[in-house]
Amino acid sequence: MSALKNIRIVDITRAMAGPYCTMMLGDFGADVIKIERPGSGDESRGWGPPFVGEAYGPYSGTSAYYLSANRNKRSLTVNLKDSEGQEIIRRLVRVSDVFIENYRTGVLDKMGLGVEDLTTENPGLIYCSISGYGRTGPYKELPGYDAIIQAEGGLMGITGPADGPPSRVGIPIIDITSGMFAASAIMAALYDRVQSGQGQHIDVSLLDSQVVLLSNVASNYLVGKNPPKDLEMPIPILLPTKRFRPRIKDLWSALPISGSGNFYVM
């Protein structure tokens, strides 16, 4: 797809949320330049096994985890702690459309790579920050991790069997959806820039993304005032929606029936 074929993105993120965002934009045709640390690169390169390819640096190969979020990118190693490396980023930003980062609040400001610094270099720049708790508020300096946010934001409390403990979703769902929200916000900001000529600062937090995911569960609580319980199965407003153990060994079946009309058809 080539919808973003003339858009250049400087990506200094690592792990999952930021890389997933820029992977999506790369899928749409953007030119993504992934900035990595000299020697080790994005640490998720080593998050395995399994690995593919030959060993390099400190790694046994490239991890499947890294590959899941980093297609359609070009990599460049830059030491951001060095003044020469910081100047390389500024030069790239001057000829780019989007800059995306997931550092802790204040770290890039000390390097001269904060939002005010880089938007001075390029007033049309879309500067996107992804963090655990956003760039404002009492928790802005805390790191954010998918599993912690799932617990803190309420997702684990409504996941898993009713007679069991809270359960974490089996994929880094908060990281992934934060990346998706960031990608959609970046595309909206790019469209707005066509009309205004100005860039924007996009502030995406993992906790905000988690709260958004609560969707109808949060709405039910705000309207009905009853705290939600484990909702994996059954879904109380769509009965019977439940999992069943059939006679086939080691298999489960899911039976979601959305409304009485479908129930009688079944």
PyRosetta script that sets phi, psi and omega in degrees:
from pyrosetta import init, pose_from_sequence

init()
pose = pose_from_sequence("MSALKNIRIVDITRAMAGPYCTMMLGDFGADVIKIERPGSGDESRGWGPPFVGEAYGPYSGTSAYYLSANRNKRSLTVNLKDSEGQEIIRRLVRVSDVFIENYRTGVLDKMGLGVEDLTTENPGLIYCSISGYGRTGPYKELPGYDAIIQAEGGLMGITGPADGPPSRVGIPIIDITSGMFAASAIMAALYDRVQSGQGQHIDVSLLDSQVVLLSNVASNYLVGKNPPKDLEMPIPILLPTKRFRPRIKDLWSALPISGSGNFYVM")
pose.set_psi(1, 141.3)
pose.set_omega(1, -173.2)
pose.set_phi(2, -123.6)
pose.set_psi(2, 23.1)
pose.set_omega(2, -177.9)
pose.set_phi(3, -59.4)
pose.set_psi(3, -30.6)
pose.set_omega(3, -178.3)
pose.set_phi(4, -112.5)
pose.set_psi(4, 29.6)
pose.set_omega(4, -171.6)
pose.set_phi(5, -61.8)
pose.set_psi(5, -23.6)
pose.set_omega(5, -179.6)
pose.set_phi(6, -101.2)
pose.set_psi(6, 12.3)
pose.set_omega(6, -177.8)
pose.set_phi(7, -101.8)
pose.set_psi(7, 128.4)
pose.set_omega(7, 176.5)
pose.set_phi(8, -109.2)
pose.set_psi(8, 135.1)
pose.set_omega(8, -176.7)
pose.set_phi(9, -123.3)
pose.set_psi(9, 129.2)
pose.set_omega(9, 171.8)
pose.set_phi(10, -99.4)
pose.set_psi(10, 117.3)
pose.set_omega(10, -171.4)
pose.set_phi(11, -117.6)
pose.set_psi(11, 110.5)
pose.set_omega(11, 177.4)
pose.set_phi(12, -108.3)
pose.set_psi(12, 20.0)
pose.set_omega(12, -179.6)
pose.set_phi(13, -83.2)
pose.set_psi(13, 167.8)
pose.set_omega(13, 177.9)
pose.set_phi(14, -148.3)
pose.set_psi(14, 174.0)
pose.set_omega(14, -178.5)
pose.set_phi(15, 74.0)
pose.set_psi(15, -114.6)
pose.set_omega(15, -171.6)
pose.set_phi(16, -126.5)
pose.set_psi(16, -51.8)
pose.set_omega(16, -170.2)
pose.set_phi(17, -58.3)
pose.set_psi(17, -56.1)
pose.set_omega(17, -180.0)
pose.set_phi(18, -64.1)
pose.set_psi(18, -49.2)
pose.set_omega(18, 177.6)
pose.set_phi(19, -58.5)
pose.set_psi(19, -35.7)
pose.set_omega(19, 178.3)
pose.set_phi(20, -65.5)
pose.set_psi(20, -39.7)
pose.set_omega(20, 177.1)
pose.set_phi(21, -59.2)
pose.set_psi(21, -52.4)
pose.set_omega(21, -176.0)
pose.set_phi(22, -71.7)
pose.set_psi(22, -25.6)
pose.set_omega(22, 173.6)
pose.set_phi(23, -63.5)
pose.set_psi(23, -43.3)
pose.set_omega(23, 177.7)
pose.set_phi(24, -60.8)
pose.set_psi(24, -43.9)
pose.set_omega(24, 179.9)
pose.set_phi(25, -66.4)
pose.set_psi(25, -35.6)
pose.set_omega(25, 174.6)
pose.set_phi(26, -65.2)
pose.set_psi(26, -36.7)
pose.set_omega(26, 176.2)
pose.set_phi(27, -61.3)
pose.set_psi(27, -30.6)
pose.set_omega(27, 178.3)
pose.set_phi(28, -83.8)
pose.set_psi(28, 2.4)
pose.set_omega(28, 174.3)
pose.set_phi(29, 106.6)
pose.set_psi(29, -1.5)
pose.set_omega(29, -180.0)
pose.set_phi(30, -67.9)
pose.set_psi(30, 150.6)
pose.set_omega(30, 174.5)
pose.set_phi(31, -88.6)
pose.set_psi(31, 104.6)
pose.set_omega(31, -175.9)
pose.set_phi(32, -100.2)
pose.set_psi(32, 120.6)
pose.set_omega(32, 175.6)
pose.set_phi(33, -104.8)
pose.set_psi(33, 108.3)
pose.set_omega(33, -176.9)
pose.set_phi(34, -89.8)
pose.set_psi(34, 119.7)
pose.set_omega(34, 179.7)
pose.set_phi(35, -91.6)
pose.set_psi(35, 125.8)
pose.set_omega(35, -178.5)
pose.set_phi(36, -127.8)
pose.set_psi(36, 159.2)
pose.set_omega(36, -178.8)
pose.set_phi(37, -72.3)
pose.set_psi(37, 138.8)
pose.set_omega(37, 176.0)
pose.set_phi(38, -59.9)
pose.set_psi(38, 139.4)
pose.set_omega(38, 175.6)
pose.set_phi(39, 92.0)
pose.set_psi(39, -52.5)
pose.set_omega(39, -174.8)
pose.set_phi(40, -115.4)
pose.set_psi(40, -24.2)
pose.set_omega(40, -179.0)
pose.set_phi(41, 67.8)
pose.set_psi(41, -158.6)
pose.set_omega(41, 174.5)
pose.set_phi(42, -62.2)
pose.set_psi(42, 124.4)
pose.set_omega(42, -174.9)
pose.set_phi(43, -60.8)
pose.set_psi(43, -21.5)
pose.set_omega(43, 179.9)
pose.set_phi(44, -69.2)
pose.set_psi(44, -11.4)
pose.set_omega(44, 172.6)
pose.set_phi(45, -58.4)
pose.set_psi(45, -26.6)
pose.set_omega(45, -177.9)
pose.set_phi(46, -102.2)
pose.set_psi(46, 7.7)
pose.set_omega(46, -177.6)
pose.set_phi(47, -84.2)
pose.set_psi(47, 79.2)
pose.set_omega(47, 179.3)
pose.set_phi(48, -148.4)
pose.set_psi(48, -169.8)
pose.set_omega(48, 7.0)
pose.set_phi(49, -75.1)
pose.set_psi(49, 170.1)
pose.set_omega(49, 7.5)
pose.set_phi(50, -86.6)
pose.set_psi(50, 159.1)
pose.set_omega(50, 175.8)
pose.set_phi(51, -122.8)
pose.set_psi(51, 156.0)
pose.set_omega(51, 173.7)
pose.set_phi(52, -128.0)
pose.set_psi(52, 155.0)
pose.set_omega(52, 177.5)
pose.set_phi(53, 80.3)
pose.set_psi(53, -176.3)
pose.set_omega(53, -177.0)
pose.set_phi(54, -81.1)
pose.set_psi(54, 156.4)
pose.set_omega(54, 177.2)
pose.set_phi(55, -66.3)
pose.set_psi(55, 145.8)
pose.set_omega(55, 175.8)
pose.set_phi(56, -152.9)
pose.set_psi(56, 147.8)
pose.set_omega(56, -179.6)
pose.set_phi(57, 50.9)
pose.set_psi(57, -130.6)
pose.set_omega(57, 179.9)
pose.set_phi(58, -87.9)
pose.set_psi(58, 5.5)
pose.set_omega(58, -170.3)
pose.set_phi(59, -109.5)
pose.set_psi(59, 153.4)
pose.set_omega(59, 179.0)
pose.set_phi(60, -80.8)
pose.set_psi(60, -1.0)
pose.set_omega(60, -175.7)
pose.set_phi(61, 152.2)
pose.set_psi(61, -163.3)
pose.set_omega(61, 177.0)
pose.set_phi(62, -99.2)
pose.set_psi(62, 128.7)
pose.set_omega(62, -175.0)
pose.set_phi(63, -71.3)
pose.set_psi(63, 149.7)
pose.set_omega(63, 174.6)
pose.set_phi(64, -62.2)
pose.set_psi(64, -33.3)
pose.set_omega(64, 178.0)
pose.set_phi(65, -59.2)
pose.set_psi(65, -48.9)
pose.set_omega(65, -179.8)
pose.set_phi(66, -61.0)
pose.set_psi(66, -43.8)
pose.set_omega(66, -177.9)
pose.set_phi(67, -63.6)
pose.set_psi(67, -27.4)
pose.set_omega(67, -176.6)
pose.set_phi(68, -69.1)
pose.set_psi(68, -14.0)
pose.set_omega(68, -175.8)
pose.set_phi(69, -132.5)
pose.set_psi(69, 14.1)
pose.set_omega(69, -171.5)
pose.set_phi(70, -138.2)
pose.set_psi(70, 31.8)
pose.set_omega(70, 173.4)
pose.set_phi(71, -79.8)
pose.set_psi(71, 165.6)
pose.set_omega(71, 175.5)
pose.set_phi(72, 59.0)
pose.set_psi(72, 42.3)
pose.set_omega(72, 179.5)
pose.set_phi(73, -137.5)
pose.set_psi(73, 154.9)
pose.set_omega(73, 169.3)
pose.set_phi(74, -109.9)
pose.set_psi(74, 136.2)
pose.set_omega(74, -177.2)
pose.set_phi(75, -104.9)
pose.set_psi(75, 143.9)
pose.set_omega(75, 177.7)
pose.set_phi(76, -139.9)
pose.set_psi(76, 129.1)
pose.set_omega(76, 178.2)
pose.set_phi(77, -89.6)
pose.set_psi(77, 129.2)
pose.set_omega(77, -179.1)
pose.set_phi(78, -141.6)
pose.set_psi(78, 134.3)
pose.set_omega(78, 175.8)
pose.set_phi(79, -88.3)
pose.set_psi(79, 101.2)
pose.set_omega(79, -176.1)
pose.set_phi(80, -70.9)
pose.set_psi(80, -15.0)
pose.set_omega(80, 179.0)
pose.set_phi(81, -82.2)
pose.set_psi(81, -10.4)
pose.set_omega(81, -177.9)
pose.set_phi(82, -100.2)
pose.set_psi(82, 140.5)
pose.set_omega(82, -177.7)
pose.set_phi(83, -60.7)
pose.set_psi(83, -33.1)
pose.set_omega(83, 177.9)
pose.set_phi(84, -66.8)
pose.set_psi(84, -40.9)
pose.set_omega(84, 177.6)
pose.set_phi(85, -65.7)
pose.set_psi(85, -38.3)
pose.set_omega(85, 178.2)
pose.set_phi(86, -63.9)
pose.set_psi(86, -37.1)
pose.set_omega(86, 177.7)
pose.set_phi(87, -68.0)
pose.set_psi(87, -33.6)
pose.set_omega(87, 175.7)
pose.set_phi(88, -61.0)
pose.set_psi(88, -42.9)
pose.set_omega(88, 178.5)
pose.set_phi(89, -62.6)
pose.set_psi(89, -44.0)
pose.set_omega(89, 179.8)
pose.set_phi(90, -61.1)
pose.set_psi(90, -41.3)
pose.set_omega(90, 179.4)
pose.set_phi(91, -64.8)
pose.set_psi(91, -39.8)
pose.set_omega(91, 177.0)
pose.set_phi(92, -64.9)
pose.set_psi(92, -42.2)
pose.set_omega(92, -177.3)
pose.set_phi(93, -62.8)
pose.set_psi(93, -34.3)
pose.set_omega(93, -179.4)
pose.set_phi(94, -61.3)
pose.set_psi(94, -25.4)
pose.set_omega(94, -177.8)
pose.set_phi(95, -116.6)
pose.set_psi(95, 23.0)
pose.set_omega(95, -178.4)
pose.set_phi(96, -123.0)
pose.set_psi(96, 168.2)
pose.set_omega(96, -178.2)
pose.set_phi(97, -104.8)
pose.set_psi(97, -32.8)
pose.set_omega(97, -173.8)
pose.set_phi(98, -134.9)
pose.set_psi(98, 139.9)
pose.set_omega(98, 172.1)
pose.set_phi(99, -125.9)
pose.set_psi(99, 128.3)
pose.set_omega(99, -177.9)
pose.set_phi(100, -130.1)
pose.set_psi(100, 134.4)
pose.set_omega(100, -176.4)
pose.set_phi(101, -141.8)
pose.set_psi(101, 156.6)
pose.set_omega(101, 175.3)
pose.set_phi(102, -136.2)
pose.set_psi(102, 40.0)
pose.set_omega(102, 176.7)
pose.set_phi(103, -81.1)
pose.set_psi(103, 162.1)
pose.set_omega(103, 176.1)
pose.set_phi(104, -67.0)
pose.set_psi(104, 151.0)
pose.set_omega(104, -176.1)
pose.set_phi(105, -54.5)
pose.set_psi(105, 129.1)
pose.set_omega(105, 175.6)
pose.set_phi(106, 94.4)
pose.set_psi(106, -19.8)
pose.set_omega(106, -176.0)
pose.set_phi(107, -64.1)
pose.set_psi(107, -47.7)
pose.set_omega(107, -177.7)
pose.set_phi(108, -72.4)
pose.set_psi(108, -27.9)
pose.set_omega(108, 175.3)
pose.set_phi(109, -59.9)
pose.set_psi(109, -39.4)
pose.set_omega(109, 179.4)
pose.set_phi(110, -67.5)
pose.set_psi(110, -22.6)
pose.set_omega(110, 178.7)
pose.set_phi(111, -91.6)
pose.set_psi(111, -2.8)
pose.set_omega(111, -175.2)
pose.set_phi(112, 76.3)
pose.set_psi(112, 23.7)
pose.set_omega(112, -178.8)
pose.set_phi(113, -121.4)
pose.set_psi(113, 21.5)
pose.set_omega(113, 178.2)
pose.set_phi(114, -73.9)
pose.set_psi(114, 177.1)
pose.set_omega(114, -174.4)
pose.set_phi(115, -62.5)
pose.set_psi(115, -40.7)
pose.set_omega(115, 179.8)
pose.set_phi(116, -67.9)
pose.set_psi(116, -37.3)
pose.set_omega(116, 179.3)
pose.set_phi(117, -62.9)
pose.set_psi(117, -49.6)
pose.set_omega(117, -172.9)
pose.set_phi(118, -79.4)
pose.set_psi(118, -30.3)
pose.set_omega(118, 176.4)
pose.set_phi(119, -74.6)
pose.set_psi(119, -19.5)
pose.set_omega(119, 170.0)
pose.set_phi(120, -69.3)
pose.set_psi(120, -39.3)
pose.set_omega(120, 176.7)
pose.set_phi(121, -66.2)
pose.set_psi(121, -35.9)
pose.set_omega(121, -175.9)
pose.set_phi(122, -146.0)
pose.set_psi(122, 94.4)
pose.set_omega(122, -176.8)
pose.set_phi(123, -61.1)
pose.set_psi(123, -19.9)
pose.set_omega(123, 179.2)
pose.set_phi(124, -91.2)
pose.set_psi(124, 7.3)
pose.set_omega(124, -175.6)
pose.set_phi(125, -71.8)
pose.set_psi(125, 135.7)
pose.set_omega(125, 168.4)
pose.set_phi(126, -92.1)
pose.set_psi(126, 110.9)
pose.set_omega(126, -177.0)
pose.set_phi(127, -104.9)
pose.set_psi(127, 114.8)
pose.set_omega(127, -176.3)
pose.set_phi(128, -113.0)
pose.set_psi(128, 125.7)
pose.set_omega(128, 177.1)
pose.set_phi(129, -112.0)
pose.set_psi(129, 131.6)
pose.set_omega(129, 173.9)
pose.set_phi(130, -119.9)
pose.set_psi(130, 125.2)
pose.set_omega(130, -178.0)
pose.set_phi(131, -146.6)
pose.set_psi(131, 176.4)
pose.set_omega(131, -178.3)
pose.set_phi(132, -67.7)
pose.set_psi(132, -44.1)
pose.set_omega(132, -170.8)
pose.set_phi(133, -130.8)
pose.set_psi(133, 14.9)
pose.set_omega(133, 178.8)
pose.set_phi(134, 87.0)
pose.set_psi(134, 171.6)
pose.set_omega(134, -175.9)
pose.set_phi(135, -91.9)
pose.set_psi(135, 0.2)
pose.set_omega(135, 175.2)
pose.set_phi(136, -131.7)
pose.set_psi(136, 165.0)
pose.set_omega(136, 177.2)
pose.set_phi(137, 100.8)
pose.set_psi(137, 171.4)
pose.set_omega(137, -172.7)
pose.set_phi(138, -69.0)
pose.set_psi(138, -20.4)
pose.set_omega(138, -176.6)
pose.set_phi(139, -107.1)
pose.set_psi(139, 14.7)
pose.set_omega(139, -171.2)
pose.set_phi(140, -61.1)
pose.set_psi(140, -25.5)
pose.set_omega(140, -177.4)
pose.set_phi(141, -93.8)
pose.set_psi(141, -1.6)
pose.set_omega(141, -179.5)
pose.set_phi(142, -83.1)
pose.set_psi(142, 145.7)
pose.set_omega(142, 173.4)
pose.set_phi(143, -73.0)
pose.set_psi(143, 158.0)
pose.set_omega(143, 179.5)
pose.set_phi(144, -125.1)
pose.set_psi(144, 136.6)
pose.set_omega(144, -179.9)
pose.set_phi(145, -130.1)
pose.set_psi(145, 140.7)
pose.set_omega(145, -175.2)
pose.set_phi(146, -50.7)
pose.set_psi(146, -51.3)
pose.set_omega(146, -175.5)
pose.set_phi(147, -63.5)
pose.set_psi(147, -38.3)
pose.set_omega(147, 179.3)
pose.set_phi(148, -67.4)
pose.set_psi(148, -41.9)
pose.set_omega(148, -179.5)
pose.set_phi(149, -66.6)
pose.set_psi(149, -36.6)
pose.set_omega(149, 176.6)
pose.set_phi(150, -59.3)
pose.set_psi(150, -38.2)
pose.set_omega(150, 179.6)
pose.set_phi(151, -76.1)
pose.set_psi(151, -46.9)
pose.set_omega(151, -175.1)
pose.set_phi(152, -69.0)
pose.set_psi(152, -35.1)
pose.set_omega(152, -176.0)
pose.set_phi(153, -86.6)
pose.set_psi(153, -4.3)
pose.set_omega(153, 173.6)
pose.set_phi(154, 103.0)
pose.set_psi(154, -8.2)
pose.set_omega(154, -176.2)
pose.set_phi(155, -65.2)
pose.set_psi(155, -41.3)
pose.set_omega(155, -179.9)
pose.set_phi(156, -64.7)
pose.set_psi(156, -28.2)
pose.set_omega(156, -178.6)
pose.set_phi(157, -69.9)
pose.set_psi(157, -18.6)
pose.set_omega(157, 179.6)
pose.set_phi(158, -114.2)
pose.set_psi(158, 15.0)
pose.set_omega(158, -177.7)
pose.set_phi(159, -121.4)
pose.set_psi(159, 135.5)
pose.set_omega(159, 178.7)
pose.set_phi(160, 111.0)
pose.set_psi(160, 170.9)
pose.set_omega(160, -178.4)
pose.set_phi(161, -67.2)
pose.set_psi(161, 148.3)
pose.set_omega(161, -176.4)
pose.set_phi(162, -60.6)
pose.set_psi(162, -28.9)
pose.set_omega(162, -177.7)
pose.set_phi(163, -98.9)
pose.set_psi(163, 12.8)
pose.set_omega(163, -178.4)
pose.set_phi(164, -118.6)
pose.set_psi(164, -179.1)
pose.set_omega(164, -179.7)
pose.set_phi(165, -76.5)
pose.set_psi(165, 165.3)
pose.set_omega(165, 172.9)
pose.set_phi(166, -55.6)
pose.set_psi(166, 143.7)
pose.set_omega(166, -173.8)
pose.set_phi(167, -124.2)
pose.set_psi(167, 139.0)
pose.set_omega(167, 175.2)
pose.set_phi(168, -81.2)
pose.set_psi(168, 139.9)
pose.set_omega(168, 173.8)
pose.set_phi(169, -61.5)
pose.set_psi(169, 142.0)
pose.set_omega(169, -170.2)
pose.set_phi(170, -71.3)
pose.set_psi(170, -6.4)
pose.set_omega(170, 174.9)
pose.set_phi(171, -123.9)
pose.set_psi(171, 163.1)
pose.set_omega(171, 177.2)
pose.set_phi(172, -74.2)
pose.set_psi(172, 69.6)
pose.set_omega(172, -169.5)
pose.set_phi(173, -63.9)
pose.set_psi(173, -32.9)
pose.set_omega(173, -179.7)
pose.set_phi(174, -72.3)
pose.set_psi(174, -42.2)
pose.set_omega(174, 175.6)
pose.set_phi(175, -59.6)
pose.set_psi(175, -46.4)
pose.set_omega(175, -175.7)
pose.set_phi(176, -65.4)
pose.set_psi(176, -47.4)
pose.set_omega(176, -178.2)
pose.set_phi(177, -69.7)
pose.set_psi(177, -32.5)
pose.set_omega(177, 174.7)
pose.set_phi(178, -61.9)
pose.set_psi(178, -41.0)
pose.set_omega(178, 176.0)
pose.set_phi(179, -63.0)
pose.set_psi(179, -39.3)
pose.set_omega(179, 178.5)
pose.set_phi(180, -66.0)
pose.set_psi(180, -44.0)
pose.set_omega(180, 178.1)
pose.set_phi(181, -62.6)
pose.set_psi(181, -40.3)
pose.set_omega(181, 179.1)
pose.set_phi(182, -63.3)
pose.set_psi(182, -41.7)
pose.set_omega(182, -179.5)
pose.set_phi(183, -63.1)
pose.set_psi(183, -43.1)
pose.set_omega(183, -179.6)
pose.set_phi(184, -67.6)
pose.set_psi(184, -37.3)
pose.set_omega(184, 178.3)
pose.set_phi(185, -66.4)
pose.set_psi(185, -39.0)
pose.set_omega(185, 178.4)
pose.set_phi(186, -63.3)
pose.set_psi(186, -42.9)
pose.set_omega(186, 180.0)
pose.set_phi(187, -66.0)
pose.set_psi(187, -36.8)
pose.set_omega(187, 176.2)
pose.set_phi(188, -65.2)
pose.set_psi(188, -40.8)
pose.set_omega(188, 179.5)
pose.set_phi(189, -66.4)
pose.set_psi(189, -36.6)
pose.set_omega(189, 176.7)
pose.set_phi(190, -64.3)
pose.set_psi(190, -39.9)
pose.set_omega(190, 177.1)
pose.set_phi(191, -65.3)
pose.set_psi(191, -42.1)
pose.set_omega(191, 179.2)
pose.set_phi(192, -63.3)
pose.set_psi(192, -36.1)
pose.set_omega(192, -179.5)
pose.set_phi(193, -63.7)
pose.set_psi(193, -31.0)
pose.set_omega(193, 176.8)
pose.set_phi(194, -58.2)
pose.set_psi(194, -35.9)
pose.set_omega(194, -177.3)
pose.set_phi(195, -89.3)
pose.set_psi(195, -37.6)
pose.set_omega(195, -173.6)
pose.set_phi(196, -97.8)
pose.set_psi(196, -25.5)
pose.set_omega(196, -175.7)
pose.set_phi(197, 78.5)
pose.set_psi(197, 0.9)
pose.set_omega(197, -176.2)
pose.set_phi(198, -111.3)
pose.set_psi(198, 149.3)
pose.set_omega(198, 174.8)
pose.set_phi(199, -82.9)
pose.set_psi(199, -176.5)
pose.set_omega(199, 179.5)
pose.set_phi(200, -145.9)
pose.set_psi(200, 160.7)
pose.set_omega(200, 169.7)
pose.set_phi(201, -106.0)
pose.set_psi(201, 118.6)
pose.set_omega(201, 179.0)
pose.set_phi(202, -101.0)
pose.set_psi(202, 126.8)
pose.set_omega(202, -177.4)
pose.set_phi(203, -117.6)
pose.set_psi(203, 104.5)
pose.set_omega(203, -178.7)
pose.set_phi(204, -110.4)
pose.set_psi(204, 127.9)
pose.set_omega(204, 176.4)
pose.set_phi(205, -116.0)
pose.set_psi(205, 148.1)
pose.set_omega(205, 177.9)
pose.set_phi(206, -63.2)
pose.set_psi(206, -39.5)
pose.set_omega(206, -178.5)
pose.set_phi(207, -65.7)
pose.set_psi(207, -42.7)
pose.set_omega(207, 176.8)
pose.set_phi(208, -58.7)
pose.set_psi(208, -43.6)
pose.set_omega(208, -179.5)
pose.set_phi(209, -62.4)
pose.set_psi(209, -39.6)
pose.set_omega(209, 178.3)
pose.set_phi(210, -63.6)
pose.set_psi(210, -43.8)
pose.set_omega(210, 179.8)
pose.set_phi(211, -63.0)
pose.set_psi(211, -41.2)
pose.set_omega(211, 177.7)
pose.set_phi(212, -59.3)
pose.set_psi(212, -38.1)
pose.set_omega(212, -177.8)
pose.set_phi(213, -66.3)
pose.set_psi(213, -21.3)
pose.set_omega(213, 178.9)
pose.set_phi(214, -65.6)
pose.set_psi(214, -25.5)
pose.set_omega(214, 166.7)
pose.set_phi(215, 44.0)
pose.set_psi(215, -117.4)
pose.set_omega(215, -175.5)
pose.set_phi(216, -65.4)
pose.set_psi(216, -27.1)
pose.set_omega(216, 178.1)
pose.set_phi(217, -65.9)
pose.set_psi(217, -44.5)
pose.set_omega(217, 177.3)
pose.set_phi(218, -64.8)
pose.set_psi(218, -41.2)
pose.set_omega(218, 179.3)
pose.set_phi(219, -62.7)
pose.set_psi(219, -41.6)
pose.set_omega(219, 178.0)
pose.set_phi(220, -59.9)
pose.set_psi(220, -40.3)
pose.set_omega(220, -179.8)
pose.set_phi(221, -68.1)
pose.set_psi(221, -44.0)
pose.set_omega(221, -178.6)
pose.set_phi(222, -63.9)
pose.set_psi(222, -33.5)
pose.set_omega(222, -179.4)
pose.set_phi(223, -86.0)
pose.set_psi(223, -47.1)
pose.set_omega(223, -174.0)
pose.set_phi(224, -92.3)
pose.set_psi(224, -15.5)
pose.set_omega(224, 176.9)
pose.set_phi(225, 67.9)
pose.set_psi(225, 11.5)
pose.set_omega(225, 178.4)
pose.set_phi(226, -100.1)
pose.set_psi(226, 123.8)
pose.set_omega(226, 178.9)
pose.set_phi(227, -58.2)
pose.set_psi(227, 136.6)
pose.set_omega(227, 179.7)
pose.set_phi(228, -70.4)
pose.set_psi(228, 152.5)
pose.set_omega(228, 176.8)
pose.set_phi(229, -116.1)
pose.set_psi(229, -172.5)
pose.set_omega(229, 177.7)
pose.set_phi(230, -57.8)
pose.set_psi(230, 120.4)
pose.set_omega(230, -172.2)
pose.set_phi(231, -118.3)
pose.set_psi(231, 11.4)
pose.set_omega(231, -178.6)
pose.set_phi(232, -56.7)
pose.set_psi(232, -49.6)
pose.set_omega(232, 177.1)
pose.set_phi(233, -156.8)
pose.set_psi(233, 134.5)
pose.set_omega(233, -6.9)
pose.set_phi(234, -84.0)
pose.set_psi(234, 166.4)
pose.set_omega(234, 174.0)
pose.set_phi(235, -90.1)
pose.set_psi(235, 118.2)
pose.set_omega(235, -167.0)
pose.set_phi(236, -64.7)
pose.set_psi(236, -28.4)
pose.set_omega(236, -178.8)
pose.set_phi(237, -94.6)
pose.set_psi(237, -0.1)
pose.set_omega(237, 178.7)
pose.set_phi(238, -131.7)
pose.set_psi(238, 61.9)
pose.set_omega(238, -179.9)
pose.set_phi(239, -88.2)
pose.set_psi(239, 144.6)
pose.set_omega(239, -5.7)
pose.set_phi(240, -88.2)
pose.set_psi(240, 120.3)
pose.set_omega(240, 170.1)
pose.set_phi(241, -122.5)
pose.set_psi(241, 110.7)
pose.set_omega(241, -169.8)
pose.set_phi(242, -156.3)
pose.set_psi(242, 160.9)
pose.set_omega(242, 173.6)
pose.set_phi(243, -98.6)
pose.set_psi(243, 148.6)
pose.set_omega(243, -176.8)
pose.set_phi(244, -132.3)
pose.set_psi(244, 149.0)
pose.set_omega(244, 174.2)
pose.set_phi(245, -97.2)
pose.set_psi(245, 105.4)
pose.set_omega(245, -180.0)
pose.set_phi(246, -77.8)
pose.set_psi(246, -176.2)
pose.set_omega(246, -177.9)
pose.set_phi(247, -80.4)
pose.set_psi(247, -10.2)
pose.set_omega(247, 178.2)
pose.set_phi(248, -75.2)
pose.set_psi(248, 127.5)
pose.set_omega(248, -173.7)
pose.set_phi(249, -62.2)
pose.set_psi(249, 137.8)
pose.set_omega(249, 173.5)
pose.set_phi(250, 64.4)
pose.set_psi(250, 21.1)
pose.set_omega(250, 178.5)
pose.set_phi(251, -124.3)
pose.set_psi(251, 150.6)
pose.set_omega(251, 172.7)
pose.set_phi(252, -117.6)
pose.set_psi(252, 155.4)
pose.set_omega(252, 173.7)
pose.set_phi(253, -122.1)
pose.set_psi(253, 146.1)
pose.set_omega(253, 175.2)
pose.set_phi(254, -113.2)
pose.set_psi(254, 134.4)
pose.set_omega(254, -178.8)
pose.set_phi(255, -126.1)
pose.set_psi(255, 87.7)
pose.set_omega(255, 176.5)
pose.set_phi(256, -92.5)
pose.set_psi(256, 121.8)
pose.set_omega(256, -179.9)
pose.set_phi(257, -123.9)
pose.set_psi(257, 110.8)
pose.set_omega(257, -173.2)
pose.set_phi(258, -94.5)
pose.set_psi(258, 80.6)
pose.set_omega(258, 175.5)
pose.set_phi(259, 112.0)
pose.set_psi(259, 157.5)
pose.set_omega(259, -175.6)
pose.set_phi(260, -66.6)
pose.set_psi(260, -31.7)
pose.set_omega(260, 179.4)
pose.set_phi(261, -59.6)
pose.set_psi(261, -45.4)
pose.set_omega(261, 177.6)
pose.set_phi(262, -67.8)
pose.set_psi(262, -33.1)
pose.set_omega(262, 178.7)
pose.set_phi(263, -61.9)
pose.set_psi(263, -44.8)
pose.set_omega(263, -178.7)
pose.set_phi(264, -70.5)
pose.set_psi(264, -29.6)
pose.set_omega(264, 173.4)
pose.set_phi(265, -63.4)
pose.set_psi(265, -41.7)
pose.set_omega(265, 177.8)
pose.set_phi(266, -62.2)
pose.dump_pdb("model.pdb")
